[in-house]
Amino acid sequence: MTETSPRQLRRSIGLGPAIALYVGAVIGAGVLVLPGEAATMAGAGSLIAWLIDCVLGIPIALTFAALAALYPDAGGVSVYVAKAFGAAWGAVIGWFYYVASAVGQAAVTLTGGYYVAHALGGGGVTTYVTAAIILGIAMVSNLRGIRVSGRVQIVLSGGVVLILASATLAAVPRMDWAALSLSSGLDTVAIGRTAVLLFFAFFGWEAIAHLSEEFHDPKRDVPRATLVAVIVITVLYLGIALAVLGTGMYGTPEVNRTALARLLGASFGVSAEIVAAGVAALISLGTANAFIAAASRLAYALARDGAFPSRLSKLNAKAVPATAIIATTVLAAAALLASFLLEIGAAQILLVPSSLGLCTYILGMAAAVKLLNGTARVLAIIGLLPCMALLPFALGSLVFPVGVALAALLYRHASRARGARRKN
């Protein structure tokens, strides 16, 4: 593939694809595995954890929309942090988000693999082969360009909304409403830890910021797409959480991993598990498609600004960052391989992107407080405070952000030193 270096990415994302990309980025594979995990961890208290993160997601979503409209750049949150606190902090946050996005796609595709393997009666090999196929399709879709990727996303997101709504409504007649009671003693620590885990399910509001440079009209379409997506996502998440808890579809790792399939199977019959497997694969593909698009644009921007290897800043003749797309896919595939060799499940993998994502949001919201004015600044403050409140519950996993931050700063120092030597 002959590569050139066009001056900028092409503006080719309209309102419809923007909404679909938002929905696909946020409603991902987390909704397949996390409702069961959350119910197991905190029981009825998990509803409070879901509600906390849903409410937290609204000001965060609107804040990132305001930032993306004001600074439409492929660097997204790393650009906002750099403008607010300096280039070094911007590089660190860029690395945080990039590693979180790439590693997170291992968990995303792996969760789709769980559902397919469950439906087919397969084992670990089936799970990982399916995950690899999903990842490969997402890479090919993105290599075709954002216009093709956006059209694919509309189909995928529409299917996701339909199946999640159907699963919730079908579960209503079988729900034990007593299981939803909050009258018994609530474990505050369990609720807090559950909220941290569930944070990954809301990891995606910032993703489209990295694509804002390619919107037809960022100032108009980013806020509109955000508002529509906020409403859709909040309703669907709370509905699935209620359905899983109310029907008792949780309690063991195997049940938690396939809660949606079992929910549909109990409502519509055994064949629904096959349908659920297909939908799970589509959900995983939609998430991977959106995040590979976003992460590759971030890699492109970081390379452009000297925080990543310069080769990743190359655009091909179609203005597609093909090298960055491939590199992002390779990193996700490496995480998938490590999961297979070390026998690490999706829930354990999620600790990495969840901790990195929380730190990204904290600094992103802090940057917004400094950069924005008026109502937008108030929303940023509202979004920042709950993120800070969740931080103590993530102390055990903060080793990941510390390690990535050190790597980012060391690379930046080495890169600047090489640049200085060339000038001399």
C-alpha positions in Angstrom: 0.0 0.0 0.0 1.5 3.3 -1.1 1.3 5.8 1.7 1.1 9.6 1.5 0.7 12.2 4.2 -2.3 14.4 3.5 -2.5 17.4 5.7 -5.7 16.4 7.5 -8.3 13.7 7.9 -11.4 13.9 5.7 -14.7 15.3 7.0 -17.1 12.4 6.2 -19.2 11.7 9.4 -22.8 12.9 9.4 -25.3 12.9 12.3 -26.6 9.4 11.7 -23.2 7.6 11.7 -22.2 9.9 14.7 -25.1 8.6 16.8 -24.4 5.0 15.7 -20.7 5.4 16.6 -21.6 6.8 20.0 -24.0 4.0 20.8 -21.6 1.4 19.5 -18.7 2.8 21.5 -20.6 3.0 24.8 -23.0 0.0 24.6 -20.3 -2.6 24.1 -19.5 -6.1 25.2 -19.6 -4.8 28.8 -23.4 -5.1 28.8 -23.1 -8.8 28.0 -21.0 -9.7 31.0 -21.2 -6.9 33.5 -24.8 -7.1 34.7 -24.2 -10.6 36.0 -20.9 -9.7 37.5 -22.4 -6.6 39.2 -25.4 -8.5 40.6 -23.0 -11.2 42.0 -20.8 -8.6 43.7 -23.5 -6.3 45.2 -26.9 -8.0 44.8 -29.7 -5.4 44.7 -27.1 -2.8 45.6 -25.8 -3.3 42.0 -28.8 -1.2 40.8 -27.4 1.7 42.8 -24.0 1.2 41.2 -25.6 1.2 37.7 -27.6 4.3 38.6 -24.5 6.1 39.9 -22.6 5.4 36.6 -25.6 6.3 34.5 -26.0 9.6 36.2 -22.2 10.1 36.1 -22.2 9.4 32.4 -24.5 12.3 31.5 -22.3 15.3 32.5 -19.3 13.4 31.3 -20.9 12.8 27.9 -22.0 16.4 27.6 -18.6 17.7 28.7 -16.7 15.7 26.1 -19.2 16.8 23.5 -18.5 20.5 24.4 -14.7 19.8 24.2 -15.0 18.0 20.9 -17.1 20.8 19.4 -14.6 23.4 20.6 -11.4 21.4 19.7 -12.2 19.0 16.9 -8.9 17.1 16.8 -8.0 13.4 16.4 -6.0 13.7 19.6 -9.2 14.0 21.6 -8.8 13.9 25.4 -5.0 14.1 25.1 -5.3 17.4 23.3 -7.6 18.8 25.9 -5.3 17.8 28.7 -2.3 19.2 26.9 -4.0 22.5 26.4 -4.9 22.7 30.0 -1.9 21.3 31.8 1.0 21.0 29.3 2.3 18.6 26.6 3.7 16.0 29.1 0.3 15.5 30.8 -1.3 15.3 27.3 1.1 12.6 26.3 0.5 10.6 29.5 -3.3 10.8 29.0 -2.9 9.8 25.4 -1.0 6.7 26.4 -3.6 6.0 29.1 -6.5 6.1 26.6 -4.7 4.3 23.8 -3.6 1.3 26.0 -7.1 1.2 27.6 -8.8 1.2 24.2 -6.5 -1.4 22.7 -6.4 -3.8 25.7 -10.1 -3.3 26.2 -10.9 -4.7 22.8 -9.4 -8.0 23.9 -12.1 -8.1 26.6 -14.7 -6.9 24.1 -14.1 -9.6 21.5 -13.5 -12.2 24.1 -17.0 -11.6 25.5 -18.5 -12.1 22.1 -16.5 -15.3 21.9 -18.0 -16.5 25.2 -21.5 -16.2 23.8 -20.7 -17.9 20.5 -18.9 -20.8 22.3 -21.8 -21.2 24.7 -24.4 -21.4 21.9 -22.3 -23.8 19.9 -21.2 -25.9 22.8 -17.6 -25.1 22.2 -14.8 -24.6 24.6 -11.9 -22.1 25.0 -10.6 -22.6 21.4 -14.0 -21.6 20.0 -14.1 -18.6 22.2 -10.7 -17.3 21.2 -11.0 -18.1 17.5 -14.3 -16.2 17.5 -12.7 -13.2 19.3 -9.9 -13.1 16.7 -12.3 -13.2 13.8 -14.3 -10.3 15.3 -11.1 -8.3 15.8 -10.0 -9.0 12.3 -13.3 -7.9 10.8 -13.2 -4.6 12.7 -9.7 -4.0 11.4 -10.7 -4.6 7.8 -13.8 -2.3 8.2 -11.6 0.5 9.4 -9.0 0.0 6.7 -11.8 0.7 4.2 -12.3 4.2 5.6 -14.5 5.9 8.2 -17.3 6.3 5.7 -17.6 2.5 5.3 -17.0 2.0 9.0 -19.8 4.5 9.9 -22.3 2.8 7.6 -21.5 -0.6 9.2 -21.9 1.0 12.6 -25.5 2.1 11.8 -26.5 -1.5 11.1 -24.7 -2.8 14.1 -26.0 -0.2 16.6 -29.6 -0.6 15.4 -29.4 -4.3 16.0 -27.9 -3.8 19.5 -30.7 -1.4 20.5 -33.4 -3.8 19.2 -32.1 -6.9 21.0 -31.4 -5.3 24.3 -34.9 -3.7 24.4 -36.5 -7.0 23.5 -34.5 -8.9 26.2 -35.7 -6.5 28.9 -39.3 -6.5 27.9 -39.4 -10.3 27.5 -38.0 -10.7 31.0 -40.7 -8.6 32.7 -43.3 -11.4 33.2 -40.7 -13.7 34.9 -39.1 -11.1 37.2 -39.1 -11.6 41.0 -39.7 -8.0 42.1 -38.7 -8.9 45.7 -35.1 -9.5 44.4 -35.0 -5.8 43.5 -35.7 -4.6 47.0 -33.1 -2.3 48.6 -34.7 -2.6 52.1 -32.0 -5.0 53.4 -28.6 -3.7 54.5 -26.5 -2.4 51.7 -22.7 -3.0 51.4 -21.3 0.5 50.6 -17.9 -0.9 49.8 -19.4 -3.6 47.4 -21.5 -0.9 45.7 -18.4 1.3 45.2 -16.3 -1.5 43.9 -19.1 -2.5 41.6 -19.4 1.0 40.3 -15.7 1.0 39.4 -16.1 -2.3 37.5 -19.2 -1.0 35.7 -17.3 2.2 34.7 -16.0 0.2 31.7 -19.6 -0.1 30.5 -19.7 3.7 30.2 -16.2 3.9 28.7 -16.8 5.4 25.3 -18.2 8.9 25.7 -14.8 10.3 25.0 -14.1 7.9 22.1 -16.0 9.9 19.5 -14.0 13.0 20.4 -11.1 11.4 18.6 -13.2 11.3 15.4 -14.5 14.8 15.7 -12.0 16.1 13.2 -13.8 13.9 10.6 -17.4 15.2 11.4 -19.1 17.3 8.7 -20.1 19.9 11.3 -18.6 19.1 14.8 -20.1 22.1 16.6 -23.7 21.1 15.5 -23.5 17.3 15.3 -21.4 16.3 18.3 -23.9 17.8 20.9 -26.9 16.4 19.0 -25.5 12.9 18.7 -24.5 13.0 22.3 -28.0 13.9 23.6 -29.7 11.1 21.6 -27.1 8.5 22.6 -27.3 9.5 26.4 -31.1 8.8 26.4 -30.8 5.5 24.5 -27.9 4.1 26.5 -29.3 5.1 30.0 -32.6 3.4 29.3 -31.1 0.2 27.9 -28.5 -0.2 30.6 -30.9 0.1 33.5 -33.4 -2.2 31.8 -30.9 -5.0 31.3 -29.6 -4.6 34.9 -33.1 -4.9 36.2 -33.9 -7.9 34.0 -30.7 -9.8 35.0 -31.2 -9.1 38.7 -35.0 -9.8 38.7 -34.7 -13.1 36.9 -31.7 -14.3 38.9 -29.5 -14.8 35.8 -26.3 -14.4 37.8 -24.1 -16.1 40.5 -21.4 -18.1 38.8 -18.7 -17.1 36.3 -20.3 -19.1 33.5 -23.8 -17.7 34.1 -22.4 -14.2 34.4 -20.6 -14.4 31.1 -23.7 -15.6 29.2 -26.4 -13.8 31.2 -28.0 -12.2 28.1 -28.1 -15.5 26.2 -29.8 -17.2 29.2 -32.2 -14.3 29.5 -33.3 -14.6 25.9 -33.3 -18.4 26.0 -35.6 -18.5 29.0 -38.0 -16.0 27.4 -38.1 -17.2 23.8 -36.8 -20.8 23.9 -33.4 -22.5 23.4 -33.0 -21.2 19.8 -32.8 -17.7 21.3 -29.3 -18.6 22.6 -28.2 -18.9 19.0 -29.7 -15.5 18.2 -28.1 -14.0 21.3 -24.7 -15.4 20.3 -25.1 -13.7 16.9 -26.2 -10.5 18.6 -23.3 -10.7 21.1 -20.9 -11.0 18.2 -22.5 -8.0 16.6 -22.3 -6.0 19.8 -18.6 -6.9 20.2 -18.0 -6.1 16.5 -19.7 -2.7 16.9 -17.6 -1.8 19.9 -14.4 -3.0 18.4 -15.2 -1.2 15.2 -15.8 2.1 17.0 -12.8 1.8 19.3 -10.3 0.8 16.7 -11.4 3.8 14.7 -11.0 6.1 17.8 -7.8 4.6 19.1 -6.1 4.6 15.7 -6.9 8.3 15.3 -5.4 8.9 18.7 -2.3 7.0 17.7 -2.1 9.1 14.6 -2.4 12.3 16.6 0.1 11.2 19.3 2.6 10.3 16.5 2.0 13.6 14.8 2.8 15.4 18.1 5.9 13.3 18.9 4.4 11.2 21.7 4.3 8.0 19.5 6.6 6.6 16.8 6.3 8.9 13.7 5.4 6.0 11.4 1.9 5.9 13.0 1.2 9.4 11.7 1.1 8.3 8.1 -2.1 8.5 6.2 -2.7 6.5 3.0 -4.2 7.9 -0.3 -7.7 7.6 1.2 -6.7 9.7 4.3 -6.9 6.6 6.5 -4.3 6.0 9.2 -3.7 2.5 8.1 -0.5 1.9 10.0 -2.1 3.1 13.2 -5.2 0.9 12.6 -3.0 -2.2 12.1 -0.8 -1.3 15.2 -3.9 -0.9 17.3 -5.2 -4.3 16.2 -1.9 -6.0 16.8 -1.8 -4.7 20.4 -5.4 -5.9 21.0 -4.5 -9.3 19.5 -1.4 -9.5 21.8 -3.7 -8.9 24.8 -6.0 -11.6 23.5 -3.1 -14.0 23.2 -1.9 -13.2 26.7 -5.4 -13.9 28.0 -5.4 -17.3 26.3 -2.0 -18.3 27.5 -2.4 -17.1 31.1 -6.1 -18.2 31.3 -7.3 -14.7 32.2 -11.0 -13.9 31.6 -12.7 -10.8 30.3 -13.6 -9.6 33.8 -10.0 -9.6 34.9 -8.8 -7.9 31.7 -11.3 -5.1 32.3 -9.4 -4.0 35.4 -6.7 -2.6 33.1 -8.9 -0.3 30.9 -11.3 0.5 33.8 -8.4 1.9 35.9 -6.8 3.7 33.0 -10.2 5.0 31.8 -11.1 6.4 35.3 -7.8 8.3 35.4 -8.4 9.5 31.8 -11.8 10.8 32.8 -10.5 12.5 36.0 -7.8 14.5 34.1 -10.2 15.0 31.1 -12.8 16.5 33.4 -10.2 18.6 35.2 -9.0 19.9 31.8 -12.6 20.8 30.9 -13.0 22.7 34.2 -10.1 24.9 33.1 -10.9 25.2 29.4 -14.7 25.6 29.4 -17.0 28.4 30.6 -20.5 28.8 31.9 -22.9 25.8 32.0 -20.3 23.6 30.3 -17.8 24.2 33.1 -20.5 23.4 35.7 -21.2 20.1 33.9 -17.4 19.4 34.0 -17.3 19.9 37.7 -20.3 17.7 38.2 -18.6 15.0 36.1 -15.3 15.4 37.9 -16.5 15.0 41.5 -18.0 11.5 41.1 -15.0 10.3 39.2 -12.8 11.4 42.1 -15.2 9.7 44.5 -14.7 6.4 42.6 -10.9 6.7 42.8 -10.4 5.2 46.3 -12.3 2.1 45.2 -9.7 1.6 42.4 -6.6 1.9 44.5 -5.7 -1.8 44.0 -5.6 -1.5 40.2 -3.8 1.9 40.0 -0.5 0.1 39.3 -1.6 0.0 35.7 -1.9 3.8 35.2 1.4 4.3 37.1 3.2 1.8 34.8 1.8 3.3 31.6 2.5 6.9 32.8 6.2 6.0 33.4 6.4 4.4 30.0 4.9 7.5 28.3 7.2 9.9 30.1 10.3 7.7 29.3 9.3 7.5 25.7 8.7 11.3 25.5 12.1 12.0 27.2 13.9 9.6 24.8 12.1 11.1 21.8 13.0 14.6 22.7 16.6 13.6 23.3 16.8 12.0 19.9 15.4 15.2 18.4 17.9 17.4 20.2 20.8 15.2 18.9 19.6 15.5 15.3 19.5 19.3 15.6 23.1 19.3 16.9 
